[in-house]
Amino acid sequence: MRPFVRTVPAVLVFAFALVACGKQEQAAVKPPGILVTTTQVGMAPVETLESSVGQIESLVEPVVAAEVAGRVLSVKVEVGDEVRKGQTLIELDSEDYRLRQGSAQAEIGRLAALIAQQERLVERYETLAKSDFFAKNALDDARAQLQALRSQRAAAQAQLSEATRNLARGRVTAPIDGAVSARMVNVGDYVAVGAPIVRLSTDRLLRVALPYPEALADVLKPGLPVRLRSPSAPDTVVEAAISEIRPTVGQDNRALLVLVDLPNPGGWKAGASVDGEVILGRREQAMTVPETAVVLRPAGPTVYVIEGDKARAVTVKPGVYRAGTVEILSGLEAGARVAVDGAGFLTDGASVRVQEGGA
């Protein structure tokens, strides 16, 4: 029995040694850290913007009206036609004004003959008046008659001018270069003085109308800078300023209308949509991080600062979110390195592995 007793302690010692070695190996193996990419907190200009989608309008959009009454004889344009200043749009029946013009011309000719005759009579009376045998009142009557004829001729000349002007007004012309946006009459229609005939628009001078919530009435002011983009010319970005703000709020949409007047930058069309951004403020040196670096936690928006192979949770106060970046108002220091990709998997004090090639 003695040999067996000596063997048992040896086996036990060997078993305890194996267990101890296994524990040392387990203690030596650490769990792998969470893989993240990092970036450095930077300083960049940040703008406070209010965005809106509006419409481009023609700033100059005159309604051409009839200056004389008459029946429409011919229509020279259709909606969408491009017209030049002075081009004929509509022709009205002007026969009445042509007759009045002829009548006035005839009356002027008749009065011219009478005036010439009366002038000779006055000259003869003035010669006779030098003698004592001629009645002075005859000369006075002749002179008065001459003056009356001259007044009648002036009235006839005024009638001729009016008839000539009305005759020309029977040909309705375009007051500006532009396009026909609406036509209100057809051949055969009778139009009165002042009746609208054609509406024109021009793309040279434009007005952008941007609707904004009425809650912004206290911050939107004329003169604030505006950045505009239109799908009709997507490569063009226009820097402008608020020209005016409509004093009333729209009854249908409860919106405040911001108006921006500007020359056409090229390729913009009246009626097209436009994306507008009113710049309420600009901070030249603002702390920014990628938007994916900010994680929502129970304590609030959180950023994980990477210190060695550990992540430290920092609660931050975000500001403006814009184009994939977030302004950090407080909680971070410039130059700190923060987790970006993988930040959502981190906790305070977590071990991390920084992916090579990260910022």
Beta strands, then each sheet from edge to edge (+ up, - down):
strand 1: 34-36
strand 2: 38-40
strand 3: 42-58
strand 4: 63-65
strand 5: 70-75
strand 6: 82-83
strand 7: 88-92
strand 8: 171-173
strand 9: 178-183
strand 10: 190-191
strand 11: 196-201
strand 12: 205-213
strand 13: 225-230
strand 14: 233-241
strand 15: 244-249
strand 16: 255-263
strand 17: 273-290
strand 18: 295-297
strand 19: 300-307
strand 20: 310-315
strand 21: 317-322
strand 22: 325-330
strand 23: 337-339
strand 24: 352-354
sheet 1: 1+ 24+
sheet 2: 2+ 23-
sheet 3: 14+ 13- 17+ 3- 12+ 16- 15+
sheet 4: 4+ 11- 9+ 6-
sheet 5: 8+ 7- 5+ 10-
sheet 6: 14+ 13- 17+ 22- 21+
sheet 7: 18+ 19- 20+
end
